[in-house]
Amino acid sequence: MKIVKHILLILTATGLMLVSHAATARHAALLIDADSGNVLYELEANQSWYPASLTKLMTLYMTFSALESGRLRLNDQLNVSSHAARQPTSKLGLRTWDSISVEDAILAIITRSANDAAVVLGERIAGSEQQFAIQMTSTAHTLGMYGSHFMNATGLPHDWQTTTAHDMALLALKVKQNFPQYYPYFAADSLYFNGREYRGINKFVANYPGAEGMKTGYTCGSGYNLVASANQYGKRLIGVVLGGKSSAERYQHMFTMMDIGFSDQSGSYRSKNINTMSKNSVGTPPYQLSCGHRPSSHYASRHEDDDDHHVRYVAKTSHSRFHAASISRPESTRAITKIRIAGKTKTIVKHASEPKHAAKSNKNSRNVSKKSAKTTSKTKVATASSKISKKTAAKSKQSAKSGKTTQVVAKASSSHGKGYYAPTSKDKKTASSAKNKSYYKPDSSSKTVAKSAVKSKRSTKTKS
């Protein structure tokens, strides 16, 4: 009997351990239509959760509010305190008494999730990080984020710092609605600061068609979090994933949710709206990963995405409308884009590379076009080429008469940073003296210019 009792005790303990593990394996998610607020997908949207670096979305909201009211300006230089310099990774590596502009601090938070930059902003706005956290919580409750409570500007772990998927989706929506002039910053995936380029860690921005940005987050307690926004054919979606067991898992969750939303396969949630959902949190935050030590020391011991393998978007729906959207190149991925931020036009140079599935489809279309071109009659080709040569000759005559040299500016086919221009070694001296390091704009000497040779009237007449 004693042996049987021992076996039963062991089995019971094992069962409890498995149940506990299964409980921590869950995640929370929410997908909404940014225009209507309709809920397209929901999973434990009001479950209390550790926000990790998603907290910085609230920090950015407070910064945009200060910019809007005139308390801050984008080119203001902020001094780095010893408290800000002591922040753990991830960070820019700012030192005490260094300075950083408001704009660079914003971009450092978006692209690198820089804790030191977040604290610098918080201290400038409220005087101290503690007072800033109080203001963050007050503002969050004003927005309807009643399940959120903030204890710092960074998202570094604290048992009282909690949020919900509902609150993070609502915050992302309010950023877009209240500060559309600053919203384009979230499309950045690189920052050029102090002579160095910092590549972004948000792989959703780099991989998903029509991605507009937002924020990643990670601690041992929270797991891998992600807030993302994307726009395809004028339809904008905002998604939240909390508690991924790995970095790749959170991206796959988000890719799948976005696919469902854009393919209109979410009819069962149409009766819900984020503005009418319950705004209160439920339960206690689960502790997601086995790393770290609870209660207050479970900091991320590595960079948010250092353990991440290559993430590649693959469409998981055969819906014809979404398939077309996934293989076509959205407007937001053009090589050179001019945007309006804070009333000023700024140039963003983005990657010209396409997703692999898009490249394959383009190759197939090019092969088809080549075959069809071969089947066309030689007479039509000859006629077309003669017309082109006549037009070219006419243009060269006009340029020769006016005495001007025709210039052809080569288009940029690719760049080092999707979000912001990264200068070459020749341009670094110019970049270091530029006021806005993040928006370095090349001068005319750095452009590739091909000058067409102008022939004289005499040589033209002789040849004719």
MIBA-121765 format. One record per residue (C-alpha): z, x, y. Coordinates in pm, 1 decimal, padded with zeros to 6 digits. Layout:
# MIBA-121765
+----------+----------+----------+
!        z !        x !        y !
+----------+----------+----------+
!        Z !        X !        Y !
...
+----------+----------+----------+
END
This chain:
# MIBA-121765
+----------+----------+----------+
!        z !        x !        y !
+----------+----------+----------+
!  00000.0 !  00000.0 !  00000.0 !
!  00084.6 !  00283.7 !  00239.5 !
! -00259.2 !  00436.1 !  00182.3 !
! -00427.7 !  00100.6 !  00253.1 !
! -00226.0 !  00060.1 !  00573.5 !
! -00324.8 !  00408.8 !  00687.4 !
! -00693.4 !  00332.3 !  00621.9 !
! -00667.6 !  00004.4 !  00817.0 !
! -00503.9 !  00181.4 !  01110.6 !
! -00777.7 !  00444.2 !  01114.9 !
! -01050.1 !  00175.8 !  01101.2 !
! -00884.1 ! -00023.0 !  01381.0 !
! -00856.5 !  00285.0 !  01602.7 !
! -01220.6 !  00373.1 !  01534.7 !
! -01328.1 !  00017.2 !  01618.6 !
! -01138.7 !  00025.1 !  01947.1 !
! -01301.2 !  00356.1 !  02037.4 !
! -01647.3 !  00212.2 !  01965.4 !
! -01574.2 ! -00100.0 !  02170.9 !
! -01450.3 !  00117.4 !  02458.0 !
! -01763.8 !  00331.4 !  02440.8 !
! -01987.6 !  00020.7 !  02435.3 !
! -01806.4 ! -00117.0 !  02741.5 !
! -01876.8 !  00196.8 !  02944.3 !
! -02240.7 !  00203.6 !  02831.3 !
! -02332.5 ! -00104.6 !  03035.0 !
! -02504.6 ! -00085.6 !  03372.5 !
! -02557.3 ! -00316.0 !  03670.8 !
! -02890.8 ! -00401.6 !  03830.9 !
! -03048.4 ! -00627.6 !  04092.9 !
! -03405.2 ! -00676.0 !  04216.9 !
! -03490.8 ! -00885.5 !  04523.0 !
! -03795.2 ! -00980.0 !  04727.0 !
! -03732.7 ! -00813.6 !  05063.9 !
! -03916.2 ! -01085.1 !  05259.4 !
! -03758.8 ! -01397.4 !  05110.7 !
! -03437.4 ! -01254.4 !  04965.4 !
! -03513.1 ! -01422.4 !  04632.3 !
! -03353.8 ! -01262.9 !  04327.1 !
! -03615.5 ! -01147.9 !  04074.5 !
! -03379.9 ! -00980.5 !  03826.7 !
! -03002.9 ! -00963.1 !  03793.8 !
! -02755.3 ! -00794.1 !  03562.0 !
! -02383.9 ! -00788.7 !  03652.8 !
! -02475.9 ! -00777.0 !  04021.0 !
! -02115.1 ! -00842.3 !  04131.4 !
! -01949.3 ! -00598.1 !  03891.8 !
! -01736.0 ! -00347.0 !  04082.3 !
! -01879.6 !  00006.7 !  04062.6 !
! -01831.3 !  00354.8 !  04204.7 !
! -02112.2 !  00403.0 !  04459.5 !
! -02134.2 !  00785.2 !  04448.4 !
! -02392.5 !  00908.7 !  04701.5 !
! -02521.8 !  00556.5 !  04763.0 !
! -02232.4 !  00560.4 !  05011.5 !
! -02460.9 !  00766.4 !  05234.6 !
! -02680.4 !  00458.0 !  05287.4 !
! -02383.3 !  00315.6 !  05479.3 !
! -02345.5 !  00647.8 !  05662.2 !
! -02710.8 !  00627.2 !  05765.0 !
! -02673.0 !  00262.6 !  05870.0 !
! -02386.2 !  00366.3 !  06100.9 !
! -02599.5 !  00653.8 !  06235.4 !
! -02894.8 !  00425.0 !  06308.2 !
! -02658.8 !  00185.5 !  06484.5 !
! -02529.6 !  00471.3 !  06702.9 !
! -02887.6 !  00574.7 !  06783.9 !
! -02979.0 !  00217.7 !  06871.3 !
! -02682.7 !  00182.1 !  07108.3 !
! -02749.2 !  00516.5 !  07276.8 !
! -02432.5 !  00688.0 !  07151.8 !
! -02655.0 !  00937.9 !  06969.3 !
! -03000.5 !  01081.6 !  07020.3 !
! -03224.3 !  01230.7 !  06753.6 !
! -03234.6 !  01572.7 !  06921.7 !
! -02856.9 !  01592.8 !  06982.9 !
! -02710.1 !  01910.7 !  06834.7 !
! -02398.2 !  01853.8 !  06621.8 !
! -02136.3 !  02123.4 !  06563.6 !
! -02024.9 !  02181.4 !  06203.4 !
! -01649.2 !  02163.9 !  06147.8 !
! -01463.6 !  02361.4 !  05883.3 !
! -01399.2 !  02032.9 !  05699.2 !
! -01772.5 !  01957.1 !  05686.2 !
! -01856.2 !  02312.1 !  05577.1 !
! -01607.3 !  02291.7 !  05287.1 !
! -01777.1 !  01990.1 !  05126.2 !
! -01877.1 !  02041.3 !  04760.3 !
! -02234.3 !  02024.4 !  04634.1 !
! -02480.4 !  01884.2 !  04695.4 !
! -02515.6 !  02021.8 !  05048.5 !
! -02732.1 !  02223.5 !  05286.7 !
! -02481.2 !  02508.3 !  05300.3 !
! -02387.9 !  02464.1 !  05667.2 !
! -02118.9 !  02701.9 !  05793.9 !
! -01838.2 !  02642.5 !  06040.4 !
! -01966.0 !  02647.9 !  06401.6 !
! -02327.3 !  02609.7 !  06287.9 !
! -02524.1 !  02333.1 !  06454.9 !
! -02771.5 !  02078.1 !  06324.2 !
! -02969.1 !  01807.7 !  06503.3 !
! -02909.6 !  01441.0 !  06431.1 !
! -03263.1 !  01407.1 !  06295.7 !
! -03226.7 !  01701.2 !  06058.2 !
! -02891.9 !  01565.5 !  05937.6 !
! -03055.7 !  01229.3 !  05860.9 !
! -03334.1 !  01398.1 !  05665.9 !
! -03090.4 !  01626.0 !  05482.8 !
! -02903.1 !  01317.1 !  05361.2 !
! -03219.8 !  01135.8 !  05252.5 !
! -03393.4 !  01426.8 !  05080.6 !
! -03103.0 !  01639.2 !  04954.1 !
! -02802.4 !  01404.4 !  04963.1 !
! -02626.8 !  01669.1 !  05171.8 !
! -02251.4 !  01607.1 !  05186.5 !
! -02195.3 !  01850.1 !  05473.5 !
! -02458.3 !  01675.5 !  05689.2 !
! -02301.9 !  01334.1 !  05615.3 !
! -01956.0 !  01452.9 !  05726.1 !
! -02100.5 !  01609.8 !  06043.1 !
! -02251.2 !  01273.5 !  06140.4 !
! -01933.9 !  01083.1 !  06054.5 !
! -01713.1 !  01313.2 !  06259.4 !
! -01945.8 !  01290.1 !  06559.3 !
! -01958.3 !  00909.8 !  06550.8 !
! -01590.3 !  00832.8 !  06484.1 !
! -01400.0 !  01153.7 !  06560.5 !
! -01290.5 !  01211.4 !  06199.7 !
! -01418.9 !  01128.5 !  05853.7 !
! -01117.3 !  00907.5 !  05787.3 !
! -01180.3 !  00695.8 !  06096.9 !
! -01549.7 !  00685.8 !  06011.6 !
! -01470.1 !  00545.1 !  05664.6 !
! -01262.3 !  00268.9 !  05826.3 !
! -01556.1 !  00180.9 !  06053.0 !
! -01793.9 !  00189.4 !  05752.6 !
! -01581.7 ! -00064.2 !  05563.6 !
! -01548.0 ! -00290.2 !  05867.2 !
! -01924.6 ! -00284.6 !  05930.0 !
! -01995.3 ! -00348.4 !  05561.1 !
! -01777.7 ! -00661.5 !  05561.9 !
! -01952.0 ! -00778.8 !  05879.3 !
! -02284.6 ! -00753.0 !  05690.7 !
! -02145.0 ! -00960.0 !  05401.6 !
! -02069.2 ! -00667.6 !  05170.1 !
! -01725.4 ! -00796.5 !  05068.5 !
! -01724.6 ! -00605.4 !  04739.6 !
! -01748.9 ! -00267.5 !  04914.1 !
! -01475.4 ! -00036.9 !  05036.5 !
! -01543.7 !  00314.1 !  05167.9 !
! -01304.3 !  00609.3 !  05179.2 !
! -01539.1 !  00886.0 !  05298.3 !
! -01887.3 !  00947.7 !  05441.3 !
! -02029.7 !  01115.8 !  05131.0 !
! -01952.8 !  00909.6 !  04821.4 !
! -01742.9 !  01184.0 !  04664.7 !
! -01511.6 !  01016.0 !  04414.7 !
! -01212.7 !  00810.2 !  04516.6 !
! -01062.9 !  00530.5 !  04307.0 !
! -01059.1 !  00294.7 !  04604.7 !
! -01422.4 !  00358.8 !  04698.4 !
! -01619.7 !  00082.9 !  04528.6 !
! -01929.5 ! -00130.9 !  04571.9 !
! -02157.9 ! -00369.9 !  04379.2 !
! -02530.6 ! -00393.5 !  04308.0 !
! -02537.0 ! -00702.3 !  04532.6 !
! -02385.5 ! -00510.1 !  04824.5 !
! -02621.0 ! -00212.7 !  04790.4 !
! -02927.8 ! -00440.1 !  04779.9 !
! -02798.8 ! -00627.8 !  05084.9 !
! -02739.1 ! -00298.9 !  05268.7 !
! -03091.4 ! -00175.5 !  05193.6 !
! -03228.6 ! -00508.0 !  05317.3 !
! -03024.7 ! -00485.9 !  05641.5 !
! -03146.4 ! -00129.6 !  05705.2 !
! -03507.0 ! -00251.9 !  05686.8 !
! -03443.5 ! -00563.0 !  05898.2 !
! -03215.0 ! -00415.4 !  06165.4 !
! -03364.4 ! -00067.2 !  06204.0 !
! -03737.7 ! -00083.3 !  06123.3 !
! -03799.2 !  00206.3 !  06365.5 !
! -03591.3 !  00442.1 !  06146.0 !
! -03685.4 !  00297.4 !  05805.5 !
! -03989.0 !  00534.0 !  05762.9 !
! -03749.1 !  00828.4 !  05730.8 !
! -03676.7 !  00715.6 !  05373.8 !
! -04035.5 !  00803.6 !  05272.7 !
! -03960.4 !  01174.1 !  05323.3 !
! -03935.0 !  01389.6 !  05013.0 !
! -03892.8 !  01729.4 !  05179.4 !
! -03718.2 !  01885.6 !  05476.9 !
! -03806.6 !  02206.2 !  05663.8 !
! -03484.7 !  02349.8 !  05809.0 !
! -03394.8 !  02700.0 !  05932.3 !
! -03709.8 !  02857.5 !  05789.4 !
! -03671.0 !  02702.1 !  05446.3 !
! -03825.6 !  02402.6 !  05273.7 !
! -03589.9 !  02170.9 !  05082.9 !
! -03764.5 !  01949.1 !  04829.5 !
! -03639.5 !  01594.6 !  04779.1 !
! -03443.8 !  01491.4 !  04469.8 !
! -03556.1 !  01127.0 !  04458.9 !
! -03822.6 !  01113.4 !  04188.8 !
! -03886.6 !  00743.6 !  04244.5 !
! -04042.7 !  00826.6 !  04582.0 !
! -04263.7 !  01093.3 !  04425.1 !
! -04380.3 !  00890.4 !  04124.1 !
! -04388.2 !  00513.1 !  04173.0 !
! -04701.3 !  00354.1 !  04331.6 !
! -04618.1 !  00218.7 !  04676.2 !
! -04266.4 !  00369.2 !  04681.6 !
! -04103.8 !  00368.1 !  05026.0 !
! -03783.0 !  00549.3 !  04939.8 !
! -03405.0 !  00490.4 !  04961.9 !
! -03128.0 !  00683.3 !  04782.7 !
! -02994.5 !  00834.9 !  04459.4 !
! -02631.1 !  00882.9 !  04358.8 !
! -02434.5 !  01053.8 !  04083.4 !
! -02076.1 !  01127.0 !  03979.7 !
! -01917.8 !  01133.8 !  03636.9 !
! -01739.3 !  00807.0 !  03713.8 !
! -02039.2 !  00616.2 !  03848.2 !
! -02311.7 !  00750.1 !  03623.1 !
! -02660.9 !  00778.1 !  03771.9 !
! -02727.9 !  00528.4 !  04052.4 !
! -03044.2 !  00443.2 !  04244.1 !
! -03144.6 !  00216.5 !  04532.8 !
! -03522.5 !  00195.0 !  04575.7 !
! -03783.4 !  00008.0 !  04775.3 !
! -04156.2 ! -00025.8 !  04714.7 !
! -04447.7 ! -00212.7 !  04869.7 !
! -04766.9 ! -00316.1 !  04691.9 !
! -05031.3 ! -00535.6 !  04856.0 !
! -04785.0 ! -00644.7 !  05125.1 !
! -04512.4 ! -00744.8 !  04879.5 !
! -04193.9 ! -00541.4 !  04926.8 !
! -03920.2 ! -00522.2 !  04662.4 !
! -03572.6 ! -00370.2 !  04676.8 !
! -03403.1 ! -00265.3 !  04353.9 !
! -03059.4 ! -00133.0 !  04259.0 !
! -02954.2 !  00037.4 !  03934.6 !
! -02589.9 !  00141.5 !  03884.3 !
! -02453.4 !  00337.2 !  03589.0 !
! -02749.7 !  00504.7 !  03421.1 !
! -02641.4 !  00734.7 !  03138.0 !
! -02894.1 !  00995.6 !  03249.7 !
! -03109.3 !  01060.0 !  03553.0 !
! -03427.8 !  00972.4 !  03363.8 !
! -03271.5 !  00648.3 !  03240.1 !
! -03204.9 !  00515.7 !  03590.3 !
! -03566.5 !  00583.0 !  03691.2 !
! -03698.5 !  00408.0 !  03380.2 !
! -03474.8 !  00108.0 !  03452.4 !
! -03611.3 !  00095.3 !  03806.7 !
! -03975.0 !  00140.2 !  03701.0 !
! -03940.9 ! -00147.3 !  03453.2 !
! -03769.6 ! -00375.6 !  03706.1 !
! -04031.7 ! -00305.8 !  03971.7 !
! -04312.3 ! -00368.0 !  03721.8 !
! -04161.4 ! -00705.7 !  03637.1 !
! -04121.0 ! -00793.9 !  04003.9 !
! -04473.5 ! -00700.9 !  04108.4 !
! -04630.2 ! -00872.2 !  03805.4 !
! -04458.3 ! -01206.8 !  03887.0 !
! -04285.6 ! -01225.4 !  03548.0 !
! -03944.8 ! -01316.3 !  03690.5 !
! -03958.5 ! -01693.9 !  03723.2 !
! -03617.6 ! -01759.7 !  03564.5 !
! -03433.9 ! -01614.5 !  03866.5 !
! -03625.9 ! -01797.0 !  04139.4 !
! -03338.6 ! -02037.0 !  04210.5 !
! -03114.7 ! -01748.8 !  04329.6 !
! -03116.5 ! -01583.7 !  04669.4 !
! -02919.3 ! -01280.6 !  04783.0 !
! -02788.6 ! -01473.8 !  05084.8 !
! -02640.5 ! -01751.2 !  04867.7 !
! -02508.3 ! -01532.4 !  04584.5 !
! -02136.8 ! -01468.5 !  04543.0 !
! -02034.7 ! -01182.2 !  04772.8 !
! -01708.4 ! -01090.5 !  04598.5 !
! -01674.5 ! -00815.9 !  04340.3 !
! -01535.5 ! -00872.0 !  03991.9 !
! -01360.0 ! -00644.2 !  03744.4 !
! -01272.8 ! -00277.8 !  03780.0 !
! -01531.4 !  00001.7 !  03798.8 !
! -01619.1 !  00141.9 !  03456.1 !
! -01599.6 !  00517.4 !  03406.3 !
! -01952.0 !  00589.5 !  03283.6 !
! -01977.2 !  00949.3 !  03164.3 !
! -01755.5 !  01175.8 !  02957.1 !
! -01750.0 !  01454.2 !  03217.1 !
! -01485.2 !  01500.4 !  03486.0 !
! -01119.9 !  01403.9 !  03494.5 !
! -00988.3 !  01073.2 !  03619.0 !
! -00841.2 !  00952.0 !  03856.1 !
! -00952.8 !  01145.6 !  04164.3 !
! -01108.8 !  01473.7 !  04051.4 !
! -01422.8 !  01355.6 !  03874.7 !
! -01662.0 !  01526.9 !  04115.8 !
! -02015.2 !  01612.0 !  04014.8 !
! -02000.7 !  01974.3 !  03901.9 !
! -02374.6 !  02013.8 !  03932.9 !
! -02652.7 !  01894.9 !  04158.6 !
! -02748.5 !  01528.7 !  04126.6 !
! -03075.5 !  01590.1 !  03942.8 !
! -03043.2 !  01942.9 !  03803.0 !
! -03028.9 !  01814.2 !  03446.4 !
! -03330.0 !  01590.0 !  03491.8 !
! -03650.0 !  01640.1 !  03295.4 !
! -03989.7 !  01560.8 !  03439.4 !
! -04004.6 !  01192.0 !  03530.8 !
! -04343.7 !  01024.2 !  03514.3 !
! -04417.4 !  00659.9 !  03590.7 !
! -04597.7 !  00472.9 !  03314.2 !
! -04690.9 !  00107.9 !  03364.4 !
! -04532.3 ! -00112.6 !  03097.2 !
! -04712.2 ! -00438.2 !  03168.4 !
! -05064.6 ! -00551.2 !  03088.7 !
! -05068.8 ! -00799.5 !  03377.0 !
! -05408.0 ! -00756.2 !  03543.2 !
! -05281.3 ! -00779.8 !  03902.7 !
! -05015.2 ! -00515.1 !  03854.8 !
! -05244.8 ! -00293.5 !  03647.4 !
! -05482.1 ! -00279.8 !  03941.7 !
! -05195.0 ! -00198.3 !  04173.1 !
! -05063.6 !  00080.7 !  03951.8 !
! -05392.9 !  00265.3 !  03920.0 !
! -05502.2 !  00222.3 !  04280.1 !
! -05376.1 !  00450.6 !  04549.6 !
! -05155.2 !  00270.0 !  04800.7 !
! -05184.9 !  00327.4 !  05173.5 !
! -04849.7 !  00506.2 !  05183.4 !
! -04986.9 !  00798.7 !  04974.0 !
! -05264.8 !  00906.2 !  05208.3 !
! -05289.1 !  01276.7 !  05283.5 !
! -05208.9 !  01240.4 !  05654.3 !
! -05017.5 !  00947.7 !  05799.3 !
! -04896.9 !  00879.9 !  06153.4 !
! -04582.7 !  00670.0 !  06180.1 !
! -04367.2 !  00535.3 !  06460.8 !
! -04005.3 !  00652.2 !  06456.0 !
! -03775.4 !  00574.0 !  06746.9 !
! -04071.8 !  00485.2 !  06968.8 !
! -04256.8 !  00812.7 !  06908.5 !
! -04561.4 !  00882.3 !  06695.3 !
! -04497.8 !  01151.3 !  06434.8 !
! -04728.7 !  01296.1 !  06172.2 !
! -04629.6 !  01293.2 !  05807.3 !
! -04838.5 !  01496.1 !  05562.7 !
! -04811.3 !  01370.3 !  05206.7 !
! -04925.4 !  01485.1 !  04864.8 !
! -05287.6 !  01405.0 !  04792.8 !
! -05223.2 !  01420.4 !  04418.6 !
! -05241.9 !  01097.9 !  04218.3 !
! -05056.3 !  00976.7 !  03909.1 !
! -05208.6 !  01096.6 !  03582.4 !
! -05324.0 !  00750.9 !  03479.1 !
! -05493.9 !  00710.3 !  03817.9 !
! -05667.7 !  01046.5 !  03783.2 !
! -05802.5 !  00948.6 !  03441.6 !
! -05938.0 !  00618.6 !  03569.6 !
! -06101.8 !  00796.6 !  03863.9 !
! -06260.2 !  01050.3 !  03624.6 !
! -06402.8 !  00767.4 !  03414.5 !
! -06538.0 !  00593.3 !  03724.1 !
! -06696.2 !  00919.2 !  03843.0 !
! -06862.9 !  00971.5 !  03501.7 !
! -07000.1 !  00617.5 !  03511.3 !
! -07130.3 !  00666.4 !  03862.9 !
! -07297.1 !  00995.2 !  03759.3 !
! -07476.8 !  00825.9 !  03469.7 !
! -07592.0 !  00540.2 !  03689.5 !
! -07710.6 !  00790.4 !  03950.4 !
! -07926.1 !  00964.8 !  03688.0 !
! -08091.6 !  00635.6 !  03592.3 !
! -08199.0 !  00564.6 !  03950.4 !
! -08560.8 !  00642.7 !  04038.4 !
! -08655.0 !  00980.5 !  04189.0 !
! -08842.2 !  00805.2 !  04472.1 !
! -08523.8 !  00640.3 !  04605.3 !
! -08336.5 !  00968.6 !  04592.6 !
! -08615.0 !  01147.9 !  04776.1 !
! -08630.4 !  00875.0 !  05040.1 !
! -08253.2 !  00888.0 !  05094.0 !
! -08249.1 !  01267.0 !  05120.9 !
! -08537.8 !  01265.6 !  05370.5 !
! -08353.6 !  01011.7 !  05588.2 !
! -08040.6 !  01226.1 !  05583.5 !
! -08235.2 !  01541.2 !  05673.0 !
! -08401.9 !  01360.0 !  05965.3 !
! -08065.1 !  01242.6 !  06098.5 !
! -07922.4 !  01594.1 !  06064.2 !
! -08219.7 !  01742.6 !  06246.2 !
! -08186.1 !  01488.4 !  06527.9 !
! -07817.2 !  01568.8 !  06567.0 !
! -07884.4 !  01942.7 !  06575.5 !
! -08149.4 !  01891.9 !  06846.8 !
! -07906.9 !  01691.6 !  07058.8 !
! -07633.4 !  01954.0 !  07021.3 !
! -07883.4 !  02228.6 !  07108.9 !
! -07989.2 !  02043.0 !  07425.5 !
! -07631.5 !  01991.6 !  07541.6 !
! -07538.3 !  02351.0 !  07457.2 !
! -07228.4 !  02238.0 !  07262.3 !
! -07121.4 !  02367.0 !  06923.6 !
! -07070.4 !  02103.5 !  06654.5 !
! -06728.0 !  02131.6 !  06483.8 !
! -06632.7 !  01989.7 !  06147.5 !
! -06260.7 !  01965.1 !  06079.4 !
! -06172.8 !  01994.3 !  05710.8 !
! -05929.9 !  01730.7 !  05581.1 !
! -05607.3 !  01839.4 !  05417.5 !
! -05636.6 !  01778.3 !  05044.2 !
! -05279.5 !  01859.8 !  04953.7 !
! -04948.5 !  01972.4 !  05098.2 !
! -04621.1 !  02118.0 !  04984.1 !
! -04413.9 !  01821.8 !  05097.8 !
! -04506.6 !  01457.6 !  05056.1 !
! -04283.0 !  01355.2 !  05340.6 !
! -04313.8 !  01633.5 !  05595.7 !
! -04547.5 !  01921.6 !  05676.5 !
! -04439.4 !  02257.8 !  05534.1 !
! -04601.5 !  02542.5 !  05733.9 !
! -04772.8 !  02842.4 !  05580.1 !
! -04646.8 !  03197.1 !  05632.4 !
! -04872.5 !  03233.2 !  05938.7 !
! -04720.0 !  02926.6 !  06101.6 !
! -04349.9 !  02998.9 !  06037.3 !
! -04302.6 !  03166.7 !  06377.3 !
! -04440.9 !  02858.3 !  06548.5 !
! -04227.3 !  02633.9 !  06326.0 !
! -03903.8 !  02816.5 !  06406.9 !
! -03954.8 !  02760.8 !  06779.2 !
! -04045.7 !  02394.4 !  06736.4 !
! -03784.4 !  02140.1 !  06846.8 !
! -03835.6 !  01899.3 !  06558.4 !
! -03825.6 !  02115.2 !  06247.2 !
! -03873.2 !  01821.0 !  06015.9 !
! -04193.6 !  01706.9 !  06184.6 !
! -04370.2 !  02038.0 !  06234.5 !
! -04720.5 !  01969.8 !  06360.2 !
! -04977.6 !  02249.5 !  06320.1 !
! -05162.0 !  02367.7 !  06630.9 !
! -05538.8 !  02377.8 !  06659.2 !
! -05557.1 !  02741.3 !  06545.1 !
! -05412.1 !  02651.9 !  06204.2 !
! -05674.5 !  02390.2 !  06127.1 !
! -05973.1 !  02477.1 !  05910.7 !
! -06276.5 !  02460.9 !  06134.6 !
! -06632.0 !  02507.4 !  06016.3 !
! -06880.5 !  02570.0 !  06296.5 !
! -07239.5 !  02458.9 !  06236.8 !
! -07507.3 !  02709.4 !  06334.2 !
! -07720.8 !  02587.3 !  06622.0 !
! -08085.5 !  02674.9 !  06610.6 !
! -08295.0 !  02713.3 !  06924.9 !
! -08590.2 !  02490.4 !  07016.5 !
! -08831.4 !  02782.5 !  06977.9 !
! -08737.8 !  02855.6 !  06615.1 !
! -08751.0 !  02484.3 !  06532.7 !
! -09101.0 !  02448.9 !  06675.8 !
! -09222.8 !  02763.3 !  06493.7 !
! -09098.8 !  02635.1 !  06156.4 !
! -09249.9 !  02290.2 !  06212.2 !
+----------+----------+----------+
END
